[in-house]
Amino acid sequence: MPFPVYSALLSLLYGLVLLILRRFSSGIGMGKNKLKKFDEMESFGNVLQYPYKVLIEQGFELKGEWNVRFFKNRNPIVVELGCGKGEYTLALAGKFKDINFVGIDIKGARMWSGAKKALKDNLTNTAFLRTYIELLEYFFAPGEVSEIWLTFPDPQMDKTNKRLTSSRFLEIYGKILKDNGTVNLKTDSNFMFKYTRDIAGINGFTVITETDNLYGRETIDDILAVKTFYEQQWLARGLTVKFINFTFCKNETGVYKEPGSEPEKDGYRSFGRDHRDGSSK
């Protein structure tokens, strides 16, 4: 093999080895950082983490007792599902001190940011619960939650059962929401917006507000005016934010229907969300 070719191959191999080593060492550092956050969260009084086995065998002692034993008030409880770093939960808690907010997510490393800031800002009307959304009924008693917020969830266009406004999740919400509680959805996906509107309609839920361009309206109330850091970036790029909320009317069976057809899929890609918020979900 001619020496120039041999030299070039060695250089290429060396470069590949360096790249692999950098990524490997970066991964180790990231893992240690996450473990450090997990350990620190164990000392946070506003974070609740329960292993599944413990939850099933022993139950959750605050179920039905959130107001009395945790918040120590009678204020309504609002939960944000898939809260990530807790930006929306924190913003609402800061604006509405007479409401209790619980941010829920399974990603502990991201939750750490919101929980730490809540402690720093003395937001005693906030809590963070690390669990899967599918397990909500183990943590909240029937009627204990007044309102649910879904802020920019993955629309799961190919997986209906994973869609957070699907009939599967409506059944879960029905087990914890009070009668005529409210479900709110903020999304940048036209598919998710239209699907949610359709499923609300077919199940007889009363739509309160519906807009495919939230910030294009002349007036907007304090709750809807909350914008996360990344939401502001999307708006700066010309993307529109959709919003719909509806009154959840429980039925006797606790089972809810799916629309007969689905909206046209849009250009939303779940990995785009990961890039937008700087972490995986």
ZATIVO-826555 format. One record per residue (C-alpha): residue number from 1; residue in one letter; x negated, y negated, z negated. Coordinates in Angstrom, 2 decimals. Example, Ala and Ser with C-alpha at 12.3 -4.5 7.8 and 13.67 -1.06 7.14 Angstrom:
<rs>
+-----+--------+---------+---------+---------+
: num : residu :       X :       Y :       Z :
+-----+--------+---------+---------+---------+
:   1 :      a :  -12.30 :    4.50 :   -7.80 :
:   2 :      s :  -13.67 :    1.06 :   -7.14 :
+-----+--------+---------+---------+---------+
</rs>
This chain:
<rs>
+-----+--------+---------+---------+---------+
: num : residu :       X :       Y :       Z :
+-----+--------+---------+---------+---------+
:   1 :      m :    0.00 :    0.00 :    0.00 :
:   2 :      p :   -1.51 :   -3.40 :    0.96 :
:   3 :      f :   -2.64 :   -5.35 :   -2.09 :
:   4 :      p :   -0.35 :   -8.40 :   -1.49 :
:   5 :      v :    2.69 :   -6.13 :   -1.40 :
:   6 :      y :    1.50 :   -4.21 :   -4.46 :
:   7 :      s :    0.89 :   -7.49 :   -6.31 :
:   8 :      a :    4.32 :   -8.81 :   -5.38 :
:   9 :      l :    6.02 :   -5.64 :   -6.65 :
:  10 :      l :    4.10 :   -5.85 :   -9.93 :
:  11 :      s :    5.14 :   -9.48 :  -10.35 :
:  12 :      l :    8.77 :   -8.58 :   -9.67 :
:  13 :      l :    8.63 :   -5.68 :  -12.15 :
:  14 :      y :    7.03 :   -7.91 :  -14.76 :
:  15 :      g :    9.73 :  -10.51 :  -14.28 :
:  16 :      l :   12.47 :   -7.91 :  -14.68 :
:  17 :      v :   10.88 :   -6.58 :  -17.87 :
:  18 :      l :   10.70 :  -10.10 :  -19.32 :
:  19 :      l :   14.35 :  -10.74 :  -18.45 :
:  20 :      i :   15.45 :   -7.51 :  -20.13 :
:  21 :      l :   13.41 :   -8.27 :  -23.24 :
:  22 :      r :   14.84 :  -11.78 :  -23.50 :
:  23 :      r :   18.39 :  -10.55 :  -23.23 :
:  24 :      f :   17.73 :   -7.77 :  -25.71 :
:  25 :      s :   16.17 :  -10.13 :  -28.27 :
:  26 :      s :   18.98 :  -12.64 :  -27.70 :
:  27 :      g :   21.53 :   -9.91 :  -28.34 :
:  28 :      i :   19.81 :   -8.97 :  -31.59 :
:  29 :      g :   19.83 :  -12.60 :  -32.72 :
:  30 :      m :   23.50 :  -12.96 :  -31.80 :
:  31 :      g :   24.34 :   -9.79 :  -33.72 :
:  32 :      k :   22.52 :  -11.02 :  -36.82 :
:  33 :      n :   24.27 :  -14.38 :  -36.56 :
:  34 :      k :   27.69 :  -12.70 :  -36.39 :
:  35 :      l :   26.88 :  -10.48 :  -39.36 :
:  36 :      k :   25.81 :  -13.54 :  -41.33 :
:  37 :      k :   29.12 :  -15.24 :  -40.56 :
:  38 :      f :   31.07 :  -12.12 :  -41.54 :
:  39 :      d :   29.21 :  -11.97 :  -44.86 :
:  40 :      e :   29.82 :  -15.66 :  -45.51 :
:  41 :      m :   33.52 :  -15.34 :  -44.75 :
:  42 :      e :   33.85 :  -12.79 :  -47.53 :
:  43 :      s :   33.34 :  -15.69 :  -49.94 :
:  44 :      f :   35.87 :  -17.98 :  -48.25 :
:  45 :      g :   39.01 :  -18.34 :  -50.32 :
:  46 :      n :   41.07 :  -19.22 :  -47.25 :
:  47 :      v :   40.20 :  -16.09 :  -45.24 :
:  48 :      l :   41.96 :  -12.74 :  -45.61 :
:  49 :      q :   40.48 :   -9.58 :  -44.09 :
:  50 :      y :   41.95 :   -6.13 :  -44.61 :
:  51 :      p :   40.65 :   -2.86 :  -43.16 :
:  52 :      y :   43.44 :   -0.93 :  -41.44 :
:  53 :      k :   43.13 :    2.04 :  -43.79 :
:  54 :      v :   43.51 :   -0.14 :  -46.89 :
:  55 :      l :   46.43 :   -1.97 :  -45.32 :
:  56 :      i :   48.32 :    1.23 :  -44.55 :
:  57 :      e :   47.56 :    2.99 :  -47.82 :
:  58 :      q :   47.89 :    0.09 :  -50.25 :
:  59 :      g :   49.84 :   -2.54 :  -48.38 :
:  60 :      f :   49.23 :   -6.29 :  -48.43 :
:  61 :      e :   49.91 :   -7.95 :  -51.77 :
:  62 :      l :   50.85 :  -11.32 :  -50.28 :
:  63 :      k :   53.58 :   -9.93 :  -48.02 :
:  64 :      g :   56.71 :  -11.84 :  -48.97 :
:  65 :      e :   54.64 :  -13.82 :  -51.49 :
:  66 :      w :   52.64 :  -16.22 :  -49.31 :
:  67 :      n :   54.40 :  -19.31 :  -50.66 :
:  68 :      v :   54.30 :  -18.29 :  -54.30 :
:  69 :      r :   50.87 :  -16.70 :  -54.62 :
:  70 :      f :   48.73 :  -18.29 :  -51.90 :
:  71 :      f :   50.04 :  -21.73 :  -50.91 :
:  72 :      k :   51.84 :  -22.28 :  -54.22 :
:  73 :      n :   54.63 :  -24.29 :  -52.62 :
:  74 :      r :   57.92 :  -23.73 :  -50.82 :
:  75 :      n :   56.90 :  -25.28 :  -47.51 :
:  76 :      p :   57.62 :  -23.48 :  -44.22 :
:  77 :      i :   54.96 :  -21.16 :  -42.80 :
:  78 :      v :   53.76 :  -21.55 :  -39.22 :
:  79 :      v :   51.40 :  -19.02 :  -37.63 :
:  80 :      e :   49.10 :  -19.47 :  -34.64 :
:  81 :      l :   48.36 :  -16.20 :  -32.87 :
:  82 :      g :   44.97 :  -15.81 :  -31.21 :
:  83 :      c :   43.76 :  -18.94 :  -33.00 :
:  84 :      g :   40.10 :  -18.55 :  -31.99 :
:  85 :      k :   38.08 :  -21.26 :  -33.73 :
:  86 :      g :   41.23 :  -22.65 :  -35.29 :
:  87 :      e :   41.22 :  -26.03 :  -33.59 :
:  88 :      y :   44.98 :  -26.16 :  -33.17 :
:  89 :      t :   45.70 :  -24.79 :  -36.64 :
:  90 :      l :   43.38 :  -27.38 :  -38.20 :
:  91 :      a :   44.79 :  -30.26 :  -36.17 :
:  92 :      l :   48.38 :  -29.43 :  -37.10 :
:  93 :      a :   47.49 :  -28.83 :  -40.75 :
:  94 :      g :   45.83 :  -32.24 :  -40.89 :
:  95 :      k :   48.89 :  -33.96 :  -39.44 :
:  96 :      f :   51.58 :  -32.07 :  -41.36 :
:  97 :      k :   50.60 :  -31.58 :  -45.00 :
:  98 :      d :   54.12 :  -30.40 :  -45.87 :
:  99 :      i :   53.79 :  -27.31 :  -43.66 :
: 100 :      n :   51.63 :  -24.23 :  -44.28 :
: 101 :      f :   49.58 :  -22.89 :  -41.36 :
: 102 :      v :   48.07 :  -19.44 :  -40.87 :
: 103 :      g :   45.61 :  -18.92 :  -38.02 :
: 104 :      i :   45.43 :  -15.30 :  -36.88 :
: 105 :      d :   42.76 :  -13.65 :  -34.74 :
: 106 :      i :   40.71 :  -10.46 :  -34.71 :
: 107 :      k :   37.51 :  -12.26 :  -33.70 :
: 108 :      g :   35.88 :  -13.08 :  -37.02 :
: 109 :      a :   32.83 :  -14.93 :  -35.68 :
: 110 :      r :   35.06 :  -17.54 :  -34.07 :
: 111 :      m :   37.43 :  -17.75 :  -37.03 :
: 112 :      w :   34.46 :  -18.60 :  -39.26 :
: 113 :      s :   34.22 :  -22.07 :  -37.65 :
: 114 :      g :   37.82 :  -23.00 :  -38.42 :
: 115 :      a :   37.82 :  -21.54 :  -41.90 :
: 116 :      k :   34.61 :  -23.35 :  -42.84 :
: 117 :      k :   35.93 :  -26.68 :  -41.56 :
: 118 :      a :   39.24 :  -26.22 :  -43.42 :
: 119 :      l :   37.31 :  -25.77 :  -46.66 :
: 120 :      k :   35.12 :  -28.78 :  -45.92 :
: 121 :      d :   38.18 :  -30.96 :  -45.16 :
: 122 :      n :   40.11 :  -29.57 :  -48.16 :
: 123 :      l :   43.01 :  -28.42 :  -46.00 :
: 124 :      t :   44.75 :  -26.41 :  -48.70 :
: 125 :      n :   47.75 :  -25.81 :  -46.42 :
: 126 :      t :   45.73 :  -23.50 :  -44.16 :
: 127 :      a :   44.79 :  -19.83 :  -44.24 :
: 128 :      f :   43.06 :  -17.55 :  -41.76 :
: 129 :      l :   44.03 :  -13.93 :  -41.34 :
: 130 :      r :   41.75 :  -11.56 :  -39.46 :
: 131 :      t :   43.89 :   -8.84 :  -37.94 :
: 132 :      y :   45.54 :   -7.59 :  -34.78 :
: 133 :      i :   48.77 :   -9.31 :  -33.76 :
: 134 :      e :   50.41 :   -5.90 :  -33.48 :
: 135 :      l :   50.14 :   -5.57 :  -37.29 :
: 136 :      l :   52.00 :   -8.76 :  -38.23 :
: 137 :      e :   54.87 :   -6.94 :  -39.93 :
: 138 :      y :   52.41 :   -5.50 :  -42.47 :
: 139 :      f :   51.41 :   -9.02 :  -43.56 :
: 140 :      f :   54.69 :  -10.96 :  -43.47 :
: 141 :      a :   58.13 :  -10.10 :  -44.82 :
: 142 :      p :   61.28 :  -10.52 :  -42.69 :
: 143 :      g :   62.11 :  -14.22 :  -42.38 :
: 144 :      e :   58.87 :  -15.36 :  -44.03 :
: 145 :      v :   57.60 :  -17.17 :  -40.93 :
: 146 :      s :   59.39 :  -20.24 :  -39.56 :
: 147 :      e :   57.48 :  -20.79 :  -36.36 :
: 148 :      i :   54.97 :  -19.11 :  -34.04 :
: 149 :      w :   52.43 :  -20.86 :  -31.82 :
: 150 :      l :   50.78 :  -19.23 :  -28.82 :
: 151 :      t :   48.03 :  -21.49 :  -27.54 :
: 152 :      f :   46.57 :  -20.56 :  -24.16 :
: 153 :      p :   46.80 :  -16.77 :  -24.41 :
: 154 :      d :   45.58 :  -14.57 :  -21.57 :
: 155 :      p :   48.69 :  -14.09 :  -19.37 :
: 156 :      q :   47.81 :  -10.42 :  -18.81 :
: 157 :      m :   49.37 :  -10.49 :  -15.35 :
: 158 :      d :   48.71 :   -6.78 :  -14.78 :
: 159 :      k :   49.52 :   -5.57 :  -18.31 :
: 160 :      t :   53.00 :   -6.52 :  -19.46 :
: 161 :      n :   52.68 :   -4.81 :  -22.84 :
: 162 :      k :   49.67 :   -6.96 :  -23.71 :
: 163 :      r :   51.42 :  -10.21 :  -22.77 :
: 164 :      l :   52.17 :  -12.16 :  -25.94 :
: 165 :      t :   55.69 :  -13.12 :  -24.89 :
: 166 :      s :   56.65 :   -9.66 :  -23.60 :
: 167 :      s :   59.57 :   -7.70 :  -25.08 :
: 168 :      r :   57.06 :   -5.62 :  -27.04 :
: 169 :      f :   55.76 :   -8.66 :  -28.91 :
: 170 :      l :   59.21 :  -10.23 :  -29.22 :
: 171 :      e :   60.21 :   -7.16 :  -31.25 :
: 172 :      i :   57.24 :   -7.81 :  -33.55 :
: 173 :      y :   58.08 :  -11.51 :  -33.91 :
: 174 :      g :   61.68 :  -10.65 :  -34.71 :
: 175 :      k :   60.49 :   -8.72 :  -37.77 :
: 176 :      i :   58.79 :  -11.73 :  -39.39 :
: 177 :      l :   60.59 :  -14.83 :  -38.06 :
: 178 :      k :   63.44 :  -16.42 :  -39.96 :
: 179 :      d :   66.83 :  -16.61 :  -38.24 :
: 180 :      n :   66.63 :  -19.12 :  -35.40 :
: 181 :      g :   62.89 :  -19.51 :  -35.84 :
: 182 :      t :   60.86 :  -21.09 :  -33.04 :
: 183 :      v :   58.32 :  -19.66 :  -30.59 :
: 184 :      n :   56.01 :  -22.19 :  -28.86 :
: 185 :      l :   53.81 :  -21.51 :  -25.85 :
: 186 :      k :   51.12 :  -23.79 :  -24.46 :
: 187 :      t :   49.46 :  -22.42 :  -21.34 :
: 188 :      d :   47.48 :  -23.34 :  -18.25 :
: 189 :      s :   48.94 :  -20.34 :  -16.38 :
: 190 :      n :   51.97 :  -20.98 :  -14.20 :
: 191 :      f :   52.65 :  -17.23 :  -14.25 :
: 192 :      m :   52.77 :  -17.13 :  -18.05 :
: 193 :      f :   54.97 :  -20.22 :  -18.19 :
: 194 :      k :   57.54 :  -18.88 :  -15.72 :
: 195 :      y :   57.52 :  -15.38 :  -17.21 :
: 196 :      t :   58.19 :  -16.76 :  -20.69 :
: 197 :      r :   61.01 :  -18.92 :  -19.37 :
: 198 :      d :   62.56 :  -15.88 :  -17.66 :
: 199 :      i :   62.31 :  -13.59 :  -20.68 :
: 200 :      a :   63.79 :  -16.27 :  -22.92 :
: 201 :      g :   66.70 :  -16.62 :  -20.52 :
: 202 :      i :   67.49 :  -12.92 :  -20.12 :
: 203 :      n :   67.51 :  -12.45 :  -23.91 :
: 204 :      g :   69.77 :  -15.40 :  -24.56 :
: 205 :      f :   67.22 :  -17.53 :  -26.40 :
: 206 :      t :   67.89 :  -21.26 :  -26.41 :
: 207 :      v :   65.10 :  -23.17 :  -24.66 :
: 208 :      i :   64.31 :  -26.38 :  -26.57 :
: 209 :      t :   61.62 :  -27.94 :  -24.40 :
: 210 :      e :   60.31 :  -26.91 :  -21.00 :
: 211 :      t :   57.76 :  -28.72 :  -18.86 :
: 212 :      d :   55.21 :  -27.66 :  -16.26 :
: 213 :      n :   53.18 :  -30.84 :  -16.83 :
: 214 :      l :   53.15 :  -31.61 :  -20.54 :
: 215 :      y :   50.90 :  -34.65 :  -20.43 :
: 216 :      g :   52.60 :  -36.06 :  -17.35 :
: 217 :      r :   55.61 :  -37.03 :  -19.43 :
: 218 :      e :   56.16 :  -40.62 :  -20.55 :
: 219 :      t :   56.51 :  -39.73 :  -24.22 :
: 220 :      i :   55.12 :  -36.86 :  -26.26 :
: 221 :      d :   55.49 :  -36.08 :  -29.95 :
: 222 :      d :   52.64 :  -35.65 :  -32.45 :
: 223 :      i :   52.68 :  -31.86 :  -32.40 :
: 224 :      l :   52.41 :  -31.53 :  -28.63 :
: 225 :      a :   49.87 :  -34.36 :  -28.43 :
: 226 :      v :   47.24 :  -32.20 :  -30.14 :
: 227 :      k :   44.52 :  -31.37 :  -27.61 :
: 228 :      t :   41.64 :  -28.99 :  -28.25 :
: 229 :      f :   38.17 :  -29.80 :  -26.95 :
: 230 :      y :   38.44 :  -27.39 :  -24.05 :
: 231 :      e :   42.00 :  -28.41 :  -23.26 :
: 232 :      q :   40.72 :  -31.95 :  -22.70 :
: 233 :      q :   38.11 :  -30.57 :  -20.32 :
: 234 :      w :   40.76 :  -28.70 :  -18.31 :
: 235 :      l :   42.81 :  -31.88 :  -18.04 :
: 236 :      a :   39.75 :  -33.81 :  -16.90 :
: 237 :      r :   39.40 :  -31.28 :  -14.08 :
: 238 :      g :   42.94 :  -31.93 :  -12.94 :
: 239 :      l :   44.58 :  -28.83 :  -14.43 :
: 240 :      t :   48.08 :  -29.23 :  -15.85 :
: 241 :      v :   49.22 :  -27.84 :  -19.19 :
: 242 :      k :   52.61 :  -26.16 :  -19.36 :
: 243 :      f :   54.74 :  -25.96 :  -22.48 :
: 244 :      i :   57.89 :  -24.10 :  -23.41 :
: 245 :      n :   59.48 :  -23.34 :  -26.74 :
: 246 :      f :   62.68 :  -21.59 :  -27.66 :
: 247 :      t :   64.87 :  -20.68 :  -30.60 :
: 248 :      f :   64.48 :  -16.99 :  -31.39 :
: 249 :      c :   67.94 :  -15.49 :  -31.77 :
: 250 :      k :   67.68 :  -12.02 :  -33.29 :
: 251 :      n :   69.94 :   -9.27 :  -32.02 :
: 252 :      e :   71.29 :   -6.31 :  -33.96 :
: 253 :      t :   69.10 :   -3.71 :  -32.27 :
: 254 :      g :   65.82 :   -5.60 :  -32.54 :
: 255 :      v :   65.08 :   -4.57 :  -28.96 :
: 256 :      y :   64.62 :   -7.13 :  -26.20 :
: 257 :      k :   64.87 :   -6.97 :  -22.41 :
: 258 :      e :   62.31 :   -7.64 :  -19.71 :
: 259 :      p :   63.12 :   -9.82 :  -16.68 :
: 260 :      g :   64.13 :   -7.93 :  -13.54 :
: 261 :      s :   61.15 :   -9.31 :  -11.62 :
: 262 :      e :   57.92 :  -11.14 :  -12.35 :
: 263 :      p :   56.71 :  -14.53 :  -11.08 :
: 264 :      e :   54.05 :  -14.82 :   -8.42 :
: 265 :      k :   50.60 :  -14.32 :   -9.86 :
: 266 :      d :   48.43 :  -17.38 :  -10.12 :
: 267 :      g :   44.69 :  -17.98 :   -9.97 :
: 268 :      y :   44.14 :  -17.56 :  -13.70 :
: 269 :      r :   41.26 :  -15.23 :  -14.52 :
: 270 :      s :   40.68 :  -14.06 :  -18.07 :
: 271 :      f :   36.90 :  -14.35 :  -17.80 :
: 272 :      g :   37.40 :  -18.02 :  -17.02 :
: 273 :      r :   38.86 :  -18.47 :  -20.49 :
: 274 :      d :   35.78 :  -16.81 :  -21.97 :
: 275 :      h :   33.55 :  -19.30 :  -20.19 :
: 276 :      r :   35.79 :  -22.19 :  -21.24 :
: 277 :      d :   35.65 :  -21.44 :  -24.95 :
: 278 :      g :   32.11 :  -20.16 :  -24.99 :
: 279 :      s :   32.88 :  -16.70 :  -26.36 :
: 280 :      s :   34.71 :  -13.54 :  -25.50 :
: 281 :      k :   38.23 :  -12.76 :  -26.57 :
+-----+--------+---------+---------+---------+
</rs>
